[in-house]
Amino acid sequence: GAGVSQSPRYKVAKRGQDVALRCDPISGHVSLFWYQQALGQGPEFLTYFQNEAQLDKSGLPSDRFFAERPEGSVSTLKIQRTQQEDSAVYLCASSLGGGGYGYTFGSGTRLTVV
Amino acid sequence: AQTVTQSQPEMSVQEAETVTLSCTYDTSESDYYLFWYKQPPSRQMILVIRQEAYKQQNATENRFSVNFQKAAKSFSLKISDSQLGDAAMYFCAYRLPHGSGNTGKLIFGQGTTLQVKP
C-alpha cells in the first residue's frame, strides 16, 4: 500500500482480556518497528523486525507482550491479560532498510484498558 | 545509554512569526542521526527534518531549519513564518546508524506542544 496501515484505530479492552494489534507496512519494506506512546509522552521502542526475524525485543515491557511477523510483511503485536498500564497508543513504523533510510509511521492504535 | 531531552512542554507562537524548539541529547557515539518529527492529532509521525552528525552544515527544509551544535549535544528546530497548520506536538529523536548490532531504533524526547495563534 501507499502507507503504513494499522488496525484497529481504537480498541477498548477489559482488564484481563487479550488483544491483537495489526500493522501492514509498505510493501517491500524490510524493517519494522513497534513503539508504545503513553499519553503526553514520546514513543518508546518495543521491538524490531528485519523481514521475519525479530532481532530486538528489548523494549517489550513484560512477557505478556508478544510480536510476530511470520512472512516478513504484516506484523501483529499481541498483549495478553491486559492491564490498565498498557493503555497507550501503539505505533508501527517501517523502512526500506537500514542506514539512512527514513521511517514511515502508521497512525497507531489507541488501546484503552478499562 | 542515549537519552533525548526536550525541556519545553509547550510553546506558543503568533502566526507568521518565528519560534525555536529546544532539544538536547546525550550520547558517547560520534556517528548518529537526529530528527524532528511532527505529530498532529491524527497521531501519524511526520518527518520534518533530519541531520547526520558527521555533517557540520545545518539542515534546512523550506521554513524549517536546525541549529546543530555537536559539542554541546544540542539540536534545536526553528520554524519561520509559522502557519496554523504547524500546530502539533513536535518530537526530537536520535538514532544510531543501522548495522554493527544497531537496529536503528529511534529514541524520542518527551515532546513539545506547539500552539499557533492567528
Interface residues (C-beta under 8 A of the other chain):
Chain A: S31 F33 Y35 G40 Q41 G42 P43 E44 F45 Y48 Q50 L55 D56 G59 V89 L91 A93 S95 G97 G98 G99 G100 Y101 G102 Y103 F105 G106 S107 G108 R110
Chain B: V4 Q6 Y33 S42 R43 Q44 M45 I46 L47 R50 E52 F91 A93 P97 H98 G99 T103 G104 K105 L106 I107 F108 G109 Q110 G111
